[in-house]
Amino acid sequence: MPMHEPGTLSRGEDGNICIKAEDENYYIPAGDVRPLLLAGKATPVLATRRVPRGGGLAIIEGYAVVGSGGRSVLIYSRAGHFITPMVNFLRVARGEAQSAPLFPLIPGDAGAGP
């Protein structure tokens, strides 16, 4: 039986970073990707929820941060906690790769260093 990845990153048409984790769909707005990568600022992870009488409402469902060593991006969401190597995140953000896997983050191992 093939092993399924718990999540994937992809780049949306509008430059957003799309996150599919478990059965949930989230995104990091395009305008928040640069501050995340260059300044290391925690960035909201959003989801669009339908509202009566029309469109949707973007609500914060978690956040993304750069790992303490700068070699990974950690994503904390309602669906769980995930990690991806920085190189994979950058390739998706630049449009060099269509998608990248997210891996489950083991509790207590988030960016742990010496």
N, C-alpha and C positions, 0 to 999 in steps of 0.2 A: 504494500500500500504506500503511495507516495506521501511524503511529508509536506503539508501545506504551511506556507509562511503565515504568521499571524497578522501581517499587515504589509502595505506597500505605500510608497511615496510616488507621486507623479506630478508633472507640471501642467497646470490648467492653461487654457488659451489666454487668460488674462494675466498670467504670470504668478498666480497663486500656487502654493505648494499644496496639492491635494493629498489627504491622508485617508487611507482605507484601513481601518483596524477593527478586527472582528466583524461585526455587522454594522458598524458605524462609519459615517463619512464626515470628515473634518477638513479644515483647510487653514493654512497660514496665509494671511493676505500678502500680496506682492510687496506692498509698502513696508511690511514688517520683516521681510527676509534679510534685507541689507543690515538693519540695526542688530538683528540676531547674530549674523555672521561677523560683522566688522566691529561692533561694540560689545558683543556678548550679552546684550540685553535680553531678559526673559521676554518672550513673545507670546501673545495669546493664540490659542488654538480654538478656532471658531467652528460652529455648526450652524446650518440654516434650518430653522424650524418653521413649518407652515403655520400661518395664523389665519383665522377666519376672515373672509372677505378680501382675499387677495394674496399677494406674494408671501415673502418669508421674512423672518426676523433673525439676524445673526446674533447668536449668543455665545459667550465664552464657555467652552467645555473643558478647557485645560490650558496647558502652556508648554512651550518648547524652550530649551536652554542648551547652550554649548557645554559639553562635558568639561570637567576641571582641567584636563590635559589638552583641550582644544582639538582632540582627534575624533570627537563624536558629537552627535546631536541627540539629546534626550527629549522624548515626547511623553508628557503626562496627560492622560485623558480619562474620560469616564469609562472607556473601553479597556483601559489598562495603561501600563507604563512600558515604553518601547525605546529602543536605541538603534541608531544607524551610524555607520562610519561617516565622518565628515566628508571624505572624498565622494561617497555616494550621494550625500545630500547636495554637495556642490555641483556634481554632474547633472542632477535633476534640475536644480535651480538655474543653471546656465543653459539648459535645454540640450545638453550633450547626451543625456540618457532619457529614455522614455519613462523608466520607473526604477525603483530601488527597493529592496526588502527592508522591512522593519523587523527587529528581533525583540522578543520579550525581555524586559529588564528584570533581572533577578533582584528581589528586595535586598537592600544592604550593599549592593554592588554598583550603585550609581556613581560612576566617575571616581570610584575609590582609587586612591593613589598611595604611594609609599608614605 
